[in-house]
Amino acid sequence: MPMNPSVIDTLRNIFCRPRKQNPNAPPPPKPKAMSSPPSTAPIEPATAERSETLKANFDVITSHLTTAAQAADRSPADVRLVAVSKTKPASDILSLHTSTGHLHFGENYVQELVEKAAQLPSTLQWHFIGHVQSNKAKLIAPIPNLYVVETLDSAKLAKELNKHRAAKDGLSRLKVFVQVNTSAEDSKSGIKSYDQLAEIASVVVDECPSLQLAGLMTIGEPGMGERDFSRLAEWAGKLEKEGKVSGKLELSMGMSDDYELAIKHGSTNVRVGSALFGARMYPPGKGPKA
């Protein structure tokens, strides 16, 4: 028996009309943004001209490094060149690695390190030299060929790095350097007193089995390298003498403008960027940090 049209209209109005929104109801949750995995696309090779420039710059710097080490009655083999490749394309790194065999490269930004480590050969040894927030430790600590985090500045960060390093099976202990603000400038990260340094050292040695306290790092104030580099070397010696660390601590100090002076004061890691790669182009909102 056919249904009365008026009944059909009534049912349609009941079941098909839009439901009224409760004005007091919370808004629906926003869909979570999907983080894209690091790119593993092939790297566009550097031009022949660019490769020649990088190789020539590298040869000049290593020559100066050798001369500075010999002048300080040190072996050039005891000074490591860290090529600071922040903001530079992966093609520059690959070109320099291919032409010279150089392995140690420094990065300042977490996401940039994650992406480059995924793209480039696993034989490279990465130095993280930028400020790292504790909540970003989970992104860098599991990188297998992360050689060292040079900017440890709190017990909290040490514990986060330790936790996330330990969470991935098969990784060696992660080397860390404590960053010391030898110039006590407010614009720079790092601890400012020896007591703070000793406290962080104790936390790493006693509470962080997946970390190895391997050295100290500083960024010297322009024109005050003698003071700042001497202070870092003095504090390292004091830590060693007090038995707070085992073995000799490395010293990461000296950049493009002052690495020869830093070598004179015992630096074992010089961080050279602009003299090697040229001036940098920074992303919006970011600027020079090391």
C-alpha positions as CSV (number, residue, x, y, z in Angstrom):
1,M,0.0,0.0,0.0
2,P,1.6,3.4,-1.0
3,M,2.7,5.6,1.8
4,N,0.9,9.0,2.2
5,P,3.1,11.7,0.7
6,S,2.6,13.9,3.7
7,V,4.0,11.1,5.9
8,I,7.0,10.9,3.6
9,D,7.6,14.6,3.9
10,T,7.4,14.4,7.7
11,L,9.9,11.6,7.9
12,R,12.3,13.4,5.5
13,N,12.2,16.5,7.7
14,I,12.9,14.5,10.8
15,F,15.8,12.4,9.5
16,C,17.4,14.5,6.7
17,R,17.4,18.1,8.1
18,P,20.7,19.4,9.5
19,R,21.3,18.8,13.1
20,K,21.5,21.9,15.3
21,Q,24.9,22.6,16.8
22,N,25.1,23.0,20.6
23,P,26.6,26.4,21.1
24,N,28.3,25.3,24.3
25,A,29.9,22.2,22.8
26,P,33.7,22.2,22.4
27,P,35.0,22.6,18.9
28,P,35.9,19.3,17.2
29,P,39.6,18.4,17.5
30,K,41.9,19.5,14.7
31,P,43.5,16.8,12.7
32,K,47.1,16.1,13.8
33,A,49.7,17.4,11.4
34,M,51.6,14.6,9.9
35,S,55.4,15.2,10.2
36,S,57.0,14.4,6.9
37,P,60.0,12.0,7.1
38,P,63.4,13.3,6.3
39,S,64.1,13.4,2.5
40,T,66.2,10.6,1.1
41,A,66.0,12.0,-2.5
42,P,69.3,12.0,-4.5
43,I,71.5,15.0,-3.8
44,E,72.0,17.4,-6.7
45,P,75.8,17.5,-7.1
46,A,77.7,20.8,-6.6
47,T,79.0,22.5,-9.7
48,A,82.6,22.0,-10.7
49,E,83.3,25.6,-9.8
50,R,81.8,25.3,-6.4
51,S,83.6,22.1,-5.7
52,E,86.9,23.7,-6.6
53,T,86.2,26.6,-4.3
54,L,85.4,24.4,-1.4
55,K,88.5,22.3,-1.9
56,A,90.8,25.4,-2.2
57,N,89.3,26.9,1.0
58,F,89.8,23.6,2.8
59,D,93.4,23.4,1.7
60,V,94.1,26.9,3.0
61,I,92.4,26.3,6.3
62,T,94.2,23.0,7.0
63,S,97.5,24.7,6.0
64,H,96.9,27.4,8.6
65,L,95.8,24.9,11.2
66,T,99.0,22.9,10.7
67,T,101.1,26.1,11.0
68,A,99.3,27.2,14.2
69,A,99.7,23.8,15.8
70,Q,103.4,23.6,15.0
71,A,103.9,27.1,16.3
72,A,102.3,26.0,19.6
73,D,104.6,22.9,19.7
74,R,101.6,20.7,19.1
75,S,100.9,17.9,16.5
76,P,98.4,19.0,13.8
77,A,96.9,15.6,14.2
78,D,95.7,16.6,17.7
79,V,93.5,19.4,16.3
80,R,90.2,18.4,14.6
81,L,88.6,20.7,12.0
82,V,84.8,20.7,12.3
83,A,83.4,22.1,9.1
84,V,80.4,24.1,10.1
85,S,77.9,23.4,7.4
86,K,74.8,25.0,8.9
87,T,72.4,26.5,6.3
88,K,74.6,25.1,3.5
89,P,73.2,22.6,1.1
90,A,73.9,18.9,1.4
91,S,75.7,19.1,-2.0
92,D,78.5,21.2,-0.4
93,I,79.0,18.7,2.3
94,L,79.1,15.8,-0.1
95,S,81.5,17.6,-2.4
96,L,83.9,18.4,0.4
97,H,83.7,14.8,1.8
98,T,84.3,13.3,-1.7
99,S,87.2,15.5,-2.6
100,T,89.0,15.5,0.7
101,G,87.7,12.6,2.7
102,H,86.7,15.0,5.5
103,L,84.3,13.5,8.1
104,H,83.5,16.0,10.8
105,F,80.7,18.5,10.1
106,G,78.8,20.8,12.5
107,E,75.1,21.8,12.5
108,N,73.2,24.3,14.5
109,Y,69.6,23.5,13.9
110,V,67.9,20.3,14.9
111,Q,65.7,19.7,11.9
112,E,68.6,20.5,9.5
113,L,70.8,18.0,11.2
114,V,68.0,15.3,11.1
115,E,67.5,15.9,7.4
116,K,71.2,16.0,6.4
117,A,72.0,12.9,8.5
118,A,69.3,11.0,6.6
119,Q,70.5,12.2,3.2
120,L,74.3,12.0,3.5
121,P,76.7,9.0,4.0
122,S,76.5,7.3,7.4
123,T,80.3,7.6,7.6
124,L,80.1,11.3,8.4
125,Q,80.5,12.4,12.0
126,W,78.1,15.0,13.1
127,H,78.7,17.7,15.8
128,F,75.6,19.4,17.1
129,I,76.8,22.9,18.0
130,G,73.5,24.9,18.4
131,H,71.3,25.4,21.4
132,V,69.0,22.4,21.9
133,Q,65.9,22.4,24.0
134,S,65.2,19.4,26.2
135,N,62.1,18.5,24.3
136,K,64.2,18.2,21.1
137,A,66.7,15.8,22.5
138,K,64.5,12.9,21.3
139,L,65.1,14.0,17.7
140,I,68.9,14.1,17.7
141,A,70.0,11.5,20.4
142,P,69.0,8.5,18.2
143,I,71.1,9.6,15.2
144,P,73.7,6.8,14.9
145,N,76.5,8.9,13.5
146,L,76.0,11.9,15.9
147,Y,79.6,12.2,17.1
148,V,79.0,14.7,19.9
149,V,76.5,17.3,21.3
150,E,78.8,20.2,22.0
151,T,76.2,22.4,23.7
152,L,75.1,20.6,26.9
153,D,74.1,23.3,29.4
154,S,71.8,21.7,31.9
155,A,71.3,18.5,33.9
156,K,67.8,18.3,32.5
157,L,69.1,18.2,28.9
158,A,71.7,15.6,29.9
159,K,69.0,13.3,31.3
160,E,66.8,13.7,28.2
161,L,69.7,12.9,25.9
162,N,70.6,9.9,28.0
163,K,67.0,8.6,28.0
164,H,66.6,8.9,24.2
165,R,70.0,7.5,23.4
166,A,69.4,4.5,25.6
167,A,66.0,3.9,24.0
168,K,67.5,2.8,20.7
169,D,69.3,-0.5,20.7
170,G,72.8,-0.9,19.4
171,L,74.1,2.7,19.8
172,S,77.4,3.6,21.4
173,R,77.6,6.2,24.2
174,L,76.9,9.7,23.0
175,K,79.8,12.1,23.6
176,V,78.8,15.5,25.1
177,F,80.7,18.7,25.7
178,V,79.5,21.1,28.3
179,Q,79.1,24.6,26.9
180,V,80.7,27.2,29.0
181,N,79.8,30.9,28.6
182,T,83.3,32.1,29.4
183,S,82.5,35.7,28.5
184,A,79.3,35.7,30.7
185,E,77.4,37.4,27.8
186,D,73.6,37.3,28.2
187,S,73.2,36.7,24.5
188,K,75.0,33.4,24.7
189,S,74.0,30.0,26.1
190,G,76.2,28.0,28.4
191,I,77.0,27.8,32.1
192,K,78.8,30.7,33.7
193,S,80.4,29.3,36.9
194,Y,82.7,26.5,37.7
195,D,80.3,25.2,40.3
196,Q,77.6,24.8,37.6
197,L,80.2,23.0,35.4
198,A,81.1,20.6,38.2
199,E,77.4,19.9,38.9
200,I,76.6,19.0,35.3
201,A,79.7,16.9,35.1
202,S,78.6,14.9,38.1
203,V,75.2,14.3,36.6
204,V,76.6,13.0,33.3
205,V,79.2,10.8,35.0
206,D,77.0,9.4,37.8
207,E,73.5,9.4,36.3
208,C,73.8,9.1,32.5
209,P,75.3,5.8,31.4
210,S,74.5,6.4,27.8
211,L,76.5,9.6,27.7
212,Q,80.3,10.2,27.8
213,L,81.5,13.6,29.1
214,A,84.2,14.2,26.5
215,G,85.0,17.9,26.7
216,L,84.1,21.5,27.1
217,M,83.0,24.1,24.5
218,T,83.0,27.9,24.3
219,I,82.3,30.7,21.9
220,G,84.9,33.4,22.6
221,E,83.9,37.1,22.7
222,P,85.4,39.0,19.8
223,G,88.8,40.4,20.8
224,M,88.8,38.6,24.1
225,G,90.0,35.2,22.9
226,E,93.0,35.1,25.2
227,R,90.9,35.5,28.3
228,D,88.1,33.1,27.2
229,F,90.2,30.3,25.8
230,S,92.5,30.4,28.8
231,R,89.5,30.2,31.1
232,L,88.1,27.1,29.4
233,A,91.4,25.4,29.5
234,E,91.8,26.2,33.2
235,W,88.4,24.8,34.0
236,A,89.0,21.7,32.1
237,G,92.3,21.2,33.9
238,K,90.5,21.7,37.3
239,L,87.8,19.1,36.5
240,E,90.5,16.6,35.5
241,K,92.6,17.3,38.6
242,E,89.6,16.9,40.9
243,G,88.9,13.5,39.4
244,K,85.4,14.5,38.2
245,V,86.2,13.0,34.7
246,S,88.3,10.1,33.5
247,G,90.9,10.9,30.9
248,K,91.8,14.1,29.1
249,L,88.9,16.5,28.2
250,E,88.7,17.9,24.6
251,L,88.4,21.6,24.1
252,S,86.1,23.0,21.4
253,M,87.0,26.6,20.9
254,G,87.9,28.8,18.0
255,M,86.0,29.7,14.8
256,S,86.8,31.3,11.4
257,D,88.2,34.5,12.9
258,D,90.1,33.1,15.9
259,Y,90.9,29.4,15.5
260,E,94.6,29.9,15.3
261,L,94.6,31.7,18.6
262,A,92.4,28.9,20.1
263,I,94.9,26.3,18.9
264,K,97.6,28.2,20.8
265,H,95.5,27.7,24.0
266,G,95.0,24.0,23.5
267,S,91.9,23.7,21.3
268,T,91.3,20.2,20.0
269,N,88.3,21.1,17.9
270,V,88.0,24.3,15.8
271,R,84.7,25.1,14.3
272,V,85.2,26.8,10.9
273,G,82.2,27.7,8.7
274,S,82.3,31.0,6.8
275,A,86.0,30.7,5.9
276,L,85.3,27.4,4.4
277,F,81.8,27.6,2.9
278,G,81.4,31.4,2.5
279,A,78.8,33.7,4.0
280,R,75.6,32.1,5.2
281,M,72.0,32.8,4.3
282,Y,69.9,32.3,7.4
283,P,66.2,31.3,7.4
284,P,63.7,33.9,8.5
285,G,63.9,34.5,12.3
286,K,67.3,32.8,12.6
287,G,70.7,34.3,12.9
288,P,74.3,33.4,13.7
289,K,74.7,31.4,16.9
290,A,78.1,29.8,16.7
